[in-house]
């Protein structure tokens, strides 16, 4: 797990920064978002505050033994994670003010599986949503793994607009692959449900299971 923690944070920071890089009506705001935590912490410290395994969750049997249900009350989401999770948070400055990014990370077969979310100080206009999604996707792929977007398509998660994508790049000198879904809920909350790892160890079936299990809870 420790292998990917700082790496995972850097990936999400890049995409959040990219998502806020264009000027808009919100650019003058400096009010800080307020998810629960102010610094990185381990899962034992945060379980009751931000995220926790579902109350009735049990590891699945057979070949998928390590998969477990995970839910976050503050994040208002649930997802299936392929291994034990670690929760962390970090603040970053953006063009629209200081943003606090909350993350849940799991590692399996040298790939990092992560769900990140953050609230912006003010809502985006409807006309900005697809632009913001595209910038977040490009920021993740081009800025984080020094790669390029291989494919992308618009999708909806209930009433929430999303962008599904695949990207190729490098982790240091190793060929890397990234895949995931980025959504903006209620014009104010950015969700990033992404996995990244070495191309020769990347499991599309595991990542598809992870991404498709993600749900936003009201």
C-alpha positions as CSV (number, residue, x, y, z in Angstrom):
1,X,0.0,0.0,0.0
2,X,2.7,2.5,0.9
3,X,4.2,2.1,-2.5
4,X,1.4,4.1,-4.1
5,X,0.2,6.6,-1.5
6,X,2.3,9.6,-2.5
7,X,2.0,8.6,-6.2
8,X,-1.8,8.5,-5.9
9,X,-2.1,11.9,-4.3
10,X,0.1,13.4,-7.0
11,X,-2.2,12.0,-9.7
12,X,-5.4,13.4,-8.2
13,X,-3.7,16.8,-7.4
14,X,-2.8,17.2,-11.1
15,X,-6.3,16.5,-12.3
16,X,-8.0,18.8,-9.7
17,X,-5.6,21.6,-10.7
18,X,-6.3,21.1,-14.3
19,X,-10.1,21.1,-13.7
20,X,-9.9,24.6,-12.2
21,X,-7.4,26.1,-14.6
22,X,-9.7,28.0,-16.8
23,X,-11.2,31.3,-15.7
24,X,-14.9,31.5,-14.8
25,X,-17.4,33.2,-12.6
26,X,-16.1,31.2,-9.6
27,X,-12.5,32.3,-10.1
28,X,-12.6,35.1,-7.5
29,X,-13.9,32.9,-4.7
30,X,-11.5,31.9,-1.8
31,X,-13.9,30.1,0.5
32,X,-12.5,26.7,1.4
33,X,-14.3,23.4,0.9
34,X,-14.9,21.4,4.1
35,X,-14.7,17.6,3.9
36,X,-13.7,15.9,7.2
37,X,-10.0,15.7,7.3
38,X,-7.0,18.1,7.1
39,X,-4.1,15.8,6.6
40,X,-3.3,12.3,5.5
41,X,-4.2,9.6,7.9
42,X,-4.5,5.8,8.0
43,X,-7.8,3.9,7.8
44,X,-7.9,3.1,11.5
45,X,-8.0,6.8,12.3
46,X,-10.7,7.7,9.7
47,X,-13.0,4.8,9.5
48,X,-15.8,6.3,11.6
49,X,-15.3,9.8,10.2
50,X,-15.2,9.5,6.5
51,X,-15.2,6.0,5.0
52,X,-15.9,2.6,6.2
53,X,-16.6,-0.9,5.0
54,X,-20.3,-1.5,4.7
55,X,-21.8,-2.7,8.0
56,X,-22.8,-6.1,6.6
57,X,-19.8,-6.4,4.2
58,X,-17.9,-9.6,4.1
59,X,-15.0,-10.5,1.9
60,X,-16.1,-12.3,-1.2
61,X,-15.2,-16.0,-1.5
62,X,-13.3,-17.8,-4.2
63,X,-11.0,-16.0,-6.6
64,X,-12.3,-12.6,-5.5
65,X,-11.6,-13.1,-1.8
66,X,-10.0,-9.7,-1.3
67,X,-12.8,-7.7,-2.8
68,X,-14.9,-5.7,-0.2
69,X,-17.7,-3.2,-0.2
70,X,-16.6,0.3,0.9
71,X,-18.8,3.3,1.6
72,X,-18.2,6.9,2.7
73,X,-20.9,8.9,4.5
74,X,-19.2,12.2,4.0
75,X,-18.2,11.4,0.4
76,X,-21.7,10.1,-0.3
77,X,-20.4,7.1,-2.4
78,X,-20.0,3.4,-2.3
79,X,-17.7,1.2,-4.3
80,X,-16.1,-2.3,-4.4
81,X,-12.4,-2.2,-3.6
82,X,-10.0,-5.0,-4.5
83,X,-8.0,-4.9,-1.3
84,X,-7.7,-3.3,2.1
85,X,-8.1,0.5,1.8
86,X,-6.2,3.5,3.2
87,X,-7.8,6.9,3.5
88,X,-6.0,10.2,3.3
89,X,-6.7,13.9,2.6
90,X,-4.6,16.8,1.3
91,X,-5.3,20.5,0.7
92,X,-4.1,22.2,-2.5
93,X,-4.5,25.8,-3.9
94,X,-6.3,26.2,-7.2
95,X,-7.6,29.1,-9.3
96,X,-10.9,28.9,-7.4
97,X,-9.5,28.8,-3.9
98,X,-8.1,26.2,-1.5
99,X,-9.5,22.7,-2.1
100,X,-9.4,19.7,0.2
101,X,-9.1,16.4,-1.7
102,X,-10.2,13.2,0.1
103,X,-9.0,9.9,-1.2
104,X,-9.5,6.2,-0.7
105,X,-6.7,4.0,-2.1
106,X,-6.2,0.2,-2.5
107,X,-3.4,-1.7,-4.2
108,X,-3.6,-4.9,-6.1
109,X,-1.1,-6.5,-8.5
110,X,1.1,-3.4,-8.6
111,X,-1.9,-1.2,-9.6
112,X,-3.4,1.6,-7.5
113,X,-7.2,1.8,-7.3
114,X,-8.4,5.1,-6.0
115,X,-11.5,7.2,-5.4
116,X,-11.0,10.8,-4.8
117,X,-13.5,13.5,-4.2
118,X,-13.5,17.2,-3.5
119,X,-16.0,20.1,-3.3
120,X,-15.4,23.4,-5.0
121,X,-16.2,26.7,-3.3
122,X,-19.1,27.5,-5.7
123,X,-21.1,25.6,-8.3
124,X,-20.1,25.5,-12.0
125,X,-22.5,26.5,-14.6
126,X,-24.1,23.7,-16.6
127,X,-22.2,24.8,-19.7
128,X,-18.9,24.3,-17.9
129,X,-19.3,20.7,-16.8
130,X,-18.0,18.9,-19.9
131,X,-15.1,21.3,-20.1
132,X,-14.2,20.7,-16.5
133,X,-14.5,16.9,-16.9
134,X,-12.2,17.0,-20.0
135,X,-9.7,19.1,-18.2
136,X,-9.6,16.8,-15.2
137,X,-9.2,13.8,-17.5
138,X,-6.4,15.4,-19.4
139,X,-4.7,16.6,-16.2
140,X,-4.8,13.1,-14.8
141,X,-3.3,11.4,-17.9
142,X,-1.0,14.0,-19.4
143,X,0.2,15.7,-16.2
144,X,0.4,12.6,-14.0
145,X,1.7,9.7,-16.0
146,X,3.2,11.9,-18.7
147,X,1.0,10.2,-21.3
148,X,-1.9,10.7,-23.6
149,X,-5.6,10.0,-23.6
150,X,-6.2,6.8,-25.6
151,X,-10.1,7.0,-25.6
152,X,-12.9,8.8,-23.8
153,X,-16.6,8.9,-23.9
154,X,-19.4,10.8,-22.1
155,X,-21.5,8.8,-19.7
156,X,-24.1,9.4,-17.0
157,X,-24.3,8.0,-13.5
158,X,-27.9,8.5,-12.7
159,X,-28.3,12.2,-13.2
160,X,-24.6,12.9,-12.8
161,X,-22.5,13.7,-15.9
162,X,-19.3,11.7,-16.2
163,X,-16.4,11.0,-18.6
164,X,-15.0,7.5,-19.0
165,X,-11.4,7.3,-20.3
166,X,-8.3,5.2,-20.9
167,X,-4.8,6.6,-21.1
168,X,-1.2,5.4,-21.7
169,X,2.0,6.8,-20.3
170,X,4.9,6.2,-18.0
171,X,5.5,5.6,-14.3
172,X,9.2,6.6,-14.3
173,X,10.5,4.4,-17.1
174,X,7.8,1.7,-16.9
175,X,4.9,1.7,-19.4
176,X,1.7,2.5,-17.6
177,X,-2.0,2.3,-18.2
178,X,-4.7,4.4,-16.6
179,X,-8.5,3.8,-16.7
180,X,-11.4,5.3,-14.9
181,X,-14.4,7.6,-14.6
182,X,-14.5,11.2,-13.6
183,X,-17.9,12.8,-12.6
184,X,-19.1,16.2,-11.4
185,X,-22.1,15.8,-9.1
186,X,-24.5,18.7,-8.4
187,X,-22.2,21.0,-10.3
188,X,-19.9,21.2,-7.3
189,X,-18.3,17.9,-6.3
190,X,-15.6,16.2,-8.4
191,X,-15.4,12.4,-8.1
192,X,-12.4,10.5,-9.6
193,X,-12.7,6.7,-9.8
194,X,-9.4,5.7,-11.4
195,X,-6.9,2.9,-11.5
196,X,-3.3,3.1,-12.8
197,X,-0.5,0.6,-13.0
198,X,2.1,-1.1,-15.2
199,X,0.7,-2.0,-18.6
200,X,1.9,-5.6,-18.4
201,X,0.1,-6.2,-15.0
202,X,-3.0,-4.1,-15.6
203,X,-6.2,-6.1,-15.2
204,X,-9.1,-4.6,-17.3
205,X,-11.6,-6.9,-15.8
206,X,-10.7,-5.9,-12.2
207,X,-10.7,-2.2,-13.1
208,X,-14.1,-2.5,-14.9
209,X,-15.5,-4.2,-11.9
210,X,-14.1,-1.4,-9.6
211,X,-15.4,1.5,-11.8
212,X,-18.8,0.0,-12.6
213,X,-19.4,-0.7,-8.9
214,X,-19.1,3.0,-8.0
215,X,-22.3,4.6,-6.9
216,X,-23.2,8.1,-5.7
217,X,-25.5,8.1,-2.6
218,X,-27.7,11.0,-1.9
